Amino acid sequence: MPGLRNIRFKVPSVVVLSIEHFPRILVSWELEPTAQNLGCLKFFVDRGESPSEFQELTKEGIPYSSPHEFIDETPITQDLNKVYYYRVRAVEFVNGTPVQTFASEASTWDGNLDLVGLYIVEEHLFALRHVYGVPAMIFKKRRDGAYCTECWDDVLKRITKSSCRTCYGTGRVGGYYPPIDAWMHFEPDPHSEGVAEWGRRQASQTDIQFTNYPLLSPDDLIVELKLNRFWKVVNVRAPEKNRTTILQMARLDAVNPSDIEYKIQIPEERRLLMLKEEDEREEEREF
């Protein structure tokens, strides 16, 4: 039987130590105070480009008696649009066998908010989910991993077709990470239509307001669930407090329904639950 109960992490600290020649990122963590004997714990650090998918960095585990920190020397930090998320797991071992795991929240080097910043974020979270936001899903674009086996040209260093179902036009196998549920505000978008070489193409842009998690990057995919509209992030403006993001405003381009992104599968059960929540909110009286 597992012996430890209610082990909780404080939010891990992620600090960029260097980015040129020898990239190093320091991850450190603390546990909430407890009277339990924690000597049977080992820590494992995970990293991912999206908070919905992680890879383990520490195969052997860091003993509880060692310093609670880890330096990641394998990130690619030259790409300004690449964001890494880190998660720490505390694993309880009994006679050398893992019996239970306690995981921290995902954290990045964006920094931690003070009480005022947390208040701003929480108020916007409430407003977006319970007042005026709409349900959406965020697909973070893969920037790491294997190149597409179907359409990637190693010589030209680019994809050779935009309709590939292996990478969805990204050049990386899988294309996008698993989706993340979100509530965001979409501004009314001006509709226009242009004539291209292959016929008419409807162009559309919009702006969104979103909170601070996850951090958006250009080319990430956002699906507006009620209308089943696909959008691609063009740029992101992020108000900050003490150099820490508290909100995000992003410009989006509409994805044409004929584009390969519309072939991405949306988790239907999660979509229906979020749409149901929106319907129930609309039926409530505001005054």
N, C-alpha and C positions, 0 to 999 in steps of 0.2 A: 504494500500500500504506500502511495506517495506520502511523505511526511511533511512537506512544506505547504503552506497555505497563504494565499493573498500576497504574493510577491509582486510588487509594483515598481516600475521604473520611473524615474524622472525623465523628461524629454532629453534624449542624447544630444550632446554638443558636437557639431561638425565644423571644423576649422580648416581652411585651405592654408597649408604651410608653404607650398611652392607649386608653380605650374610649368616652369620652363626647365627643360633638360631632365630634371628629376621630380616629376609631379608627386606630391605627398599631401594626403588629407588625413587629419587627425580626428578620430572618433573617440569620444570619451563618454562615460555614463556613470550614473549613480542609481542606487536603489533607495526606495523610501525606507525610513528607519523601521526595524523590526527586531523583536527579541529572539527570533528563531536562529538556530545554528545554520549558517549558509555555507559551511565548508564543503558541502557536497555539490555545489553549483559549479558549472563551467559556462563560460560566455562564448557565444558565436556571433560574428558580425556578418550581416547580409547587405548586399548592395544591389540597386536596380535603377534603371532609367525611369521607371514608373513605380509608384507606390502599390501597384497591383501585382507586381512580379519581381522576385528577388533571386539572387544567386549567392550562395555561401562563399565567404572569403576566408574564413578561419576553419580549416578542416579538422584540426586537432582540438580546438577549443582553448580558451584562456581560463586558467584556474582562478577561483575566487580570491585566492591569496595574492595573486599578481596584480599589478596596477590595472585599473579599469580603463584601459585605453588601447587603441589599435591604430597603427598608421597604414593607410592604404597607399601603396606605391604603384598601383596598376591602372589608375584612371586615365582617361583621355581628356585633358583639360584645355586643349587648344580650341576646341569647338565652343564658341560662346553660347550656342543654343542648347548645349548638352547640360542637363541637370542630373545629378545623382542623388538618390535617396538611400539613407542608411537605416538599418534596423538592427537592434541587439536582442538576442535571445538568451535567456538564462535557462539552462537545462539541468534538472536534478538527476544525479546519477546515484544508483544504489547497487553496490557490488559490481561496478563497472557497466551497468545497464541503464540507459536513459529511461526515466519513468514519467516525467512530465516536463512541460516547457512553459516558460513565461516570456512573453515578447513585449518589447517596447513599441511606442509609436514610431512611425517613420519620420525621419528628420533629414534636412539638407543644410547646406552651408548658408542658407539665407538668413539664419539667426533666429533668436527666440524673442517673442514679444513681451513687453512689460504689461502691467495691468491695464493701462489706458489702451494700448494696442489690442489686447485681448477683448476688451469691451467693444471696441469698434468692429472687430471681426465678428463677434458673437451677435451684435445687433444686426449686422448685414446678413448673417446666416439666418437669423429669425425672419427678417423681412423677405429674403429671397424664397425661403421655404414655405412660410405661412401667410405671406401677403401678396406679393406680385411676381415672384419668380416662376419659371416653368421648368419642368423636368428635362434633363438632358443626360447624355453620356459622353465622356471624354475618352478618346482613344489616343494615348500618347504614341507618337511615331517612334519606331525602333531606329536607333542610330548606332547600336552595337549589334554584334552577332554575325552569323554567316551571311555572305552575300547570296542573292537569289541564284538558284541553279538553273532557272529557266530563261532569264532575260538579262543577267548582268554581264557586261562586256569587260573583261579584265584589262584589255588594252586601252579602250576608250574611257574606262572608269565611269560608266554610266549605264542606265538601263537601255534596252533596245526595243522595248514595247511598253506601252502604258496600260495595256489591258491584261497584264499578267495576274493570275489569281494566286500565285505563290507569294508575291510580295506586295500586291496592290499598288504598284507604281513607286514603291519606296526604295527598291534595290536590296532590301533585307528580307530574309525568310520570315514569313509571318506578317510583315508589314507594320503592324501596330500591336501594342501590348493590350492585355485584357481591359475592357472598359471600366471606367470609374463613374459611379453615380454622382450627379451634380444637380444643383438648382441654380439657375442664372437668369438674368434679365436680358432679353433681346430687344434692341431698339427697332422701330419700324424701318424696313429696308426699302430704298428706292429701287424700282424695277426698271430695267432697260433691256433693249434687244438690239443686237448687232448682226451684221451679215459677215460671215467668215467664208473661207474658200469652200468649205463643205456644207454651207447652208446657214440658216439662222441659228444664233446662239443667244440665249437669254442670260444676261449678266446680272448679278445681284450681289450686293454687299450689305453688311450690317455691323453694328457694334454691340458688344455685350458687356455687362458688368458682372463680375464674379468675385468670390472671396480669394483667400490666399493659398488654397490647397485643392488640388495639386497645382504647381507652377506650370503655366502654359508656355509653349514654345512655338515658333513658326512651323507650319506644316502639321501640327497636331490636328486631329479630326474631332469635331463636335457634332453630335447627332441631336437635333431637336425632336424629342420623342413624339409629341402629340401630332405634329405635322409630318413626321418622318422625313425631315429635311437634313441633309448632310452639309456641314460647313467646314472650311479649312482655315486655320489661324494664319493671318498674314503678319500681324505685328501685335505686340503687347505693351501697354503702358501700365506701370505699377506704382501707385502711391505708396510711399514708405513712411515709417516712423523710426527714427534712429537707424536708418539704412536697412530696415526690415520690412518686407512687403506686407501690407495689410489688405489691399484690394488689387484687383486686376481689371483693366479695361482692354479689350482686344478687338481688333478689326478682323472680320471674317469675310471670306469669299465663299459664295454658294458653290457647291459641287454639282455639276450637271448630272441629271438623272441617268444619262448614258455612260457616265464614267465608272470605272471599275470599283471605286469605293462603295458604291451602292450594293455591291455583292457581299459586303462584310455582314456577318450574322450578328444581329442584336439579340441579347438574351431576353427571350419573350416574357418569361415569368417576372423578371426584374422590371421590365418595361411596363407591364400591366399593373404591378404594385405601385409604381410611381404615378402612373396615370390615374389610378384609383384614388391615391392620396390627393392629387390635384382636384379631381372631381368633388371629393368630400369637402375640400377647402372652399370651393366655389359655392357649395350649397349652404355654407354657414353664413349667418347674418353678421355683418360687420358692425352694426350699431344696434 
